[in-house]
Amino acid sequence: MKNTLLHYIIIGATLSSIVLSCESLNDIYAPREPEENQLLDGPIEGLTTQEQIQFLHGDIAFNDEVFTVEKGLGPVFVGNRCAACHAGDGKGHPFNGFIRFGQSDSLGNPYATFGDKRNQLQNKAIPGYQPQVLPEGAPFSLFIGPAVTGLGYLDAVSDADILALADPDDLDGDGISGRPHYAYPPDYVQLRPNSIPKDGKYIFRFGKKASTYDLLHQTADAYNQDMGIVSIFQPNEPYDGLPNDPEVSKRTIGDVVFYLKTLKAPLPRNQDDPKVMAGKAIFNNIQCAACHVPTLRTSYSPIEALSYKEFHPYTDLLLHDMGPGLDDGYTEGYALTSEYRTPPLWGLGLSADSQGGQVYLMHDGRARSIEEAILLHGGEAENSKNNYVNLSALEQEQLLAFLNSL
């Protein structure tokens, strides 16, 4: 009996030693949890308990909800879930990009012959239906989904602040003439209290060509055009243009909009690295910051945690002429075919994480590196591109280190 008891004591001590050894090995060899500044998801600070609950509801709808035929998918569509184009809340991939087509000037879209006359190609279909094909001769662009973090800050910038950055006639003579995209918002959006309209049009700020007014407009449009999901906001099927009963609730869309508004802004990394600090100075010196404005400020927001906050998106939310090299001959709203809204640069260094380990930059993903994206800049950005080319190898390395730190 004593020998048996001693036997169990020895076994117990041995197992405890093994467990402790495994824990030590786990600390050494197991994958470490990523740092907060390596992740794009997560809410902004300062949300109330009720707001945190709504954020979670929106998170589930955006990242986990998969639409099937039974849930209203299609009959024609591009993807079956929000996260299909925004994995990890980050940038999309050309494989799941979407094609916009038809409009070559500000007079309308004569090539859009599908459904409710919108201009997005639904290239997939449920059984029994045929996917759409491009009308012959229609100009088109491939767009990849943008990262969706920090959008609430951009949504809360006042029109006055956007207009303060505009210089449509290049009065300062720097070769840069950004302008806001004024267009007609849909009836269902709530106009910003600080709006500054012009001839009945309002400043749009989301999308590659600033083609949507706010995040409700963007979300309702994505449900309808990307997934073929009818809502109270967009009640017509994209397949035939006929009205249908809502296939997603008003509450769910509201939750997704709230989620997009309250996703945190991407956090920069390595800001004390001398190479990064030198690259930041170069970024300003070669005029990149003229369009990719480092710092903006929100105005009043119904979400208190977003009100009157300084943030660093590296965009001016304006349209800029990017030259013939990026001109696909297609446009949206009242933008020229060569004009694009300045994309925010925050989160740029994390792009590969949601794109399969390889970056795909510019509106269609044609650039496979940050340097290639810089070299594709033309039009108003031609001087900045040439300034980059004329940098020394070390200075170029420092600038790229800074951009990768965002």
Residue pairs with C-beta under 8 A, 6 or more apart in sequence:
36 42
36 267
37 266
37 267
37 268
37 269
38 269
38 350
38 353
39 88
40 88
40 89
40 90
40 147
40 149
40 263
40 266
40 347
40 350
40 353
40 354
41 59
41 88
41 89
41 149
41 263
41 264
42 263
42 264
43 52
43 55
43 262
43 263
43 264
44 152
44 262
44 263
44 264
44 265
44 305
44 306
45 264
45 305
46 304
46 305
47 55
47 262
47 303
47 305
51 258
51 262
51 303
51 305
54 255
54 258
54 259
55 258
55 259
55 262
57 252
57 255
57 259
58 255
58 256
58 257
58 258
58 259
58 260
59 259
61 82
61 252
61 255
61 256
61 259
62 82
62 83
62 86
62 256
62 259
62 260
63 81
63 82
63 83
63 89
64 83
65 81
65 82
66 80
66 81
67 73
67 80
67 81
67 227
67 229
68 80
69 126
69 127
71 247
72 228
72 229
72 230
72 247
72 248
73 80
73 126
73 227
73 228
73 229
74 122
74 124
74 125
74 126
74 129
74 227
74 228
74 239
75 125
75 126
75 128
75 129
75 228
75 237
75 239
76 122
76 124
76 125
76 126
76 129
76 131
76 132
76 228
76 238
76 239
77 122
77 124
77 125
77 126
77 226
77 227
77 228
78 85
78 96
78 98
78 120
78 121
78 122
78 123
78 124
78 225
78 226
78 227
79 85
79 96
79 124
79 226
79 227
80 227
81 227
82 222
82 256
84 96
85 92
85 96
85 97
85 98
85 144
85 145
85 226
86 92
86 145
86 146
86 147
86 148
86 354
87 93
87 354
88 353
88 354
89 147
89 148
89 149
89 263
89 354
90 147
90 149
90 347
90 350
90 351
90 353
90 354
90 355
91 144
91 145
91 146
91 147
91 351
91 354
91 355
91 360
92 144
92 145
92 146
92 354
92 355
93 144
93 354
93 355
93 356
93 360
93 365
94 142
94 144
94 360
94 364
94 365
96 144
96 145
97 142
97 143
97 144
97 145
97 364
97 365
98 120
98 121
98 142
98 143
98 145
98 225
98 226
99 120
99 121
99 123
99 134
99 140
99 141
99 142
99 143
100 119
100 120
100 121
100 140
100 141
100 143
100 330
100 332
101 111
101 112
101 119
101 120
101 121
101 134
101 135
101 138
101 139
101 140
101 141
101 330
102 109
102 110
102 111
102 112
102 119
102 135
102 138
102 139
102 140
102 330
103 109
103 111
103 112
103 119
103 139
103 330
103 331
103 332
104 139
104 329
104 330
104 331
104 337
105 331
105 337
106 331
106 333
106 334
106 335
109 117
109 118
109 119
111 119
111 135
111 137
111 138
111 139
112 118
112 119
113 135
114 122
114 132
114 238
114 239
114 241
115 236
115 237
115 238
115 239
115 240
115 241
116 236
116 238
116 241
117 241
118 225
118 238
119 332
120 225
120 226
120 238
121 132
121 133
121 134
121 140
122 131
122 132
122 225
122 228
122 238
122 239
123 131
123 132
124 131
125 131
129 239
134 140
139 328
139 329
139 330
139 337
140 328
140 330
141 208
141 328
141 330
141 363
141 364
142 363
142 364
142 365
143 208
143 363
143 364
144 360
144 363
144 364
144 365
146 208
146 343
147 266
147 347
147 351
147 354
148 260
148 263
149 263
149 264
149 265
149 266
149 346
149 347
150 263
150 264
150 265
150 266
150 311
150 313
150 344
150 346
150 347
151 206
151 215
151 260
151 261
151 263
152 215
152 260
152 261
152 262
152 263
152 301
152 303
152 306
153 265
153 296
153 298
153 306
153 309
153 311
153 313
154 205
154 206
154 296
154 313
154 315
154 317
154 344
155 205
155 206
155 214
155 215
155 261
155 301
156 298
156 299
156 300
156 301
156 306
156 307
156 309
157 205
157 296
157 297
157 298
157 299
157 317
158 192
158 194
158 299
159 180
159 192
159 194
159 195
159 196
159 203
160 194
160 196
161 296
161 297
161 299
162 180
162 203
162 205
162 316
162 317
162 318
163 180
163 196
163 203
165 178
165 293
165 316
165 317
165 318
166 178
166 179
166 180
166 316
166 318
167 174
167 176
167 177
167 178
168 177
168 178
168 179
169 177
170 176
170 177
174 287
174 290
175 380
175 382
175 383
176 287
176 290
176 291
176 320
176 380
176 381
177 320
177 321
177 380
178 291
178 316
178 318
178 319
178 320
178 342
178 380
179 318
179 319
180 203
180 204
180 210
180 317
180 318
180 319
181 203
181 204
181 205
181 209
181 210
181 211
181 318
181 319
181 333
181 334
181 335
181 341
182 197
182 198
182 199
182 201
182 202
182 203
182 204
182 334
183 201
183 202
183 204
183 211
183 213
183 333
183 334
184 200
184 201
184 202
185 191
185 202
185 204
185 213
185 214
185 217
186 213
186 217
186 233
188 216
188 220
188 232
188 233
189 213
189 214
189 216
189 217
190 214
190 216
191 202
192 214
193 300
194 299
194 300
195 202
195 203
196 203
201 334
202 213
203 213
204 210
204 211
204 212
204 213
204 333
205 212
205 213
205 214
205 317
205 341
206 212
206 213
206 214
206 215
206 217
206 218
207 218
207 332
207 341
208 332
208 340
208 341
208 343
208 363
209 319
209 331
209 332
209 333
209 335
209 339
209 340
209 341
210 317
210 318
210 319
210 333
210 335
210 341
211 332
211 333
211 335
212 218
212 221
215 257
215 260
215 261
216 233
216 253
216 257
218 260
219 253
219 256
219 257
219 260
220 231
220 233
220 234
220 253
221 234
223 229
223 231
223 234
223 248
223 253
224 230
224 231
224 234
224 236
224 238
225 238
228 237
228 238
228 239
229 247
229 248
230 236
230 237
230 243
230 244
230 245
230 246
230 247
230 248
231 246
231 247
231 248
231 250
231 253
232 246
232 250
233 250
233 253
235 243
235 244
235 246
236 242
236 243
236 244
237 243
237 244
258 303
261 303
261 306
262 303
262 305
262 306
265 311
265 312
265 313
265 346
266 346
266 347
266 350
266 406
268 312
268 346
268 405
268 406
269 349
269 405
270 276
270 401
270 405
271 277
271 405
273 401
273 405
275 397
275 398
275 401
275 402
276 398
276 401
276 402
276 405
277 402
278 395
278 398
278 402
279 398
279 399
279 400
279 401
279 402
279 403
279 405
280 402
282 391
282 395
282 398
282 399
282 402
283 289
283 292
283 399
283 402
283 403
285 387
286 384
286 387
286 388
286 391
286 399
287 383
287 384
287 387
288 384
289 314
290 384
291 315
291 316
291 318
291 320
291 342
291 380
291 381
292 314
292 315
292 316
292 342
292 344
292 345
293 313
293 314
293 315
293 316
293 342
294 312
294 314
295 310
295 311
295 312
296 310
296 311
296 312
296 313
296 315
297 308
297 309
297 310
297 311
298 306
298 307
298 308
298 309
298 311
299 307
299 308
300 307
300 308
301 307
312 346
313 344
313 345
313 346
314 344
314 345
314 346
314 406
315 341
315 342
315 343
315 344
315 345
316 342
317 341
317 342
318 341
318 342
319 335
319 336
319 339
319 340
319 341
320 339
320 340
320 341
320 342
320 379
320 380
320 381
321 336
321 338
321 339
321 379
321 380
322 338
322 339
322 340
322 377
322 378
322 379
322 380
322 381
323 338
323 377
323 378
323 379
323 380
323 381
323 382
324 338
324 378
324 379
325 376
325 378
326 338
326 340
326 362
326 363
326 376
326 378
326 379
327 337
327 338
328 337
328 364
329 337
330 337
331 337
331 339
338 379
340 363
345 403
345 406
346 406
347 406
348 370
348 403
348 404
348 406
349 403
349 404
349 405
349 406
351 359
351 360
351 361
352 358
352 359
358 368
359 367
359 368
359 369
359 370
360 366
360 367
360 368
361 367
361 368
361 369
361 370
361 372
361 373
362 373
362 376
366 376
367 373
367 376
370 400
370 403
370 404
371 396
371 400
374 385
374 388
375 385
375 388
375 389
377 384
377 385
378 385
388 396
388 399
391 399
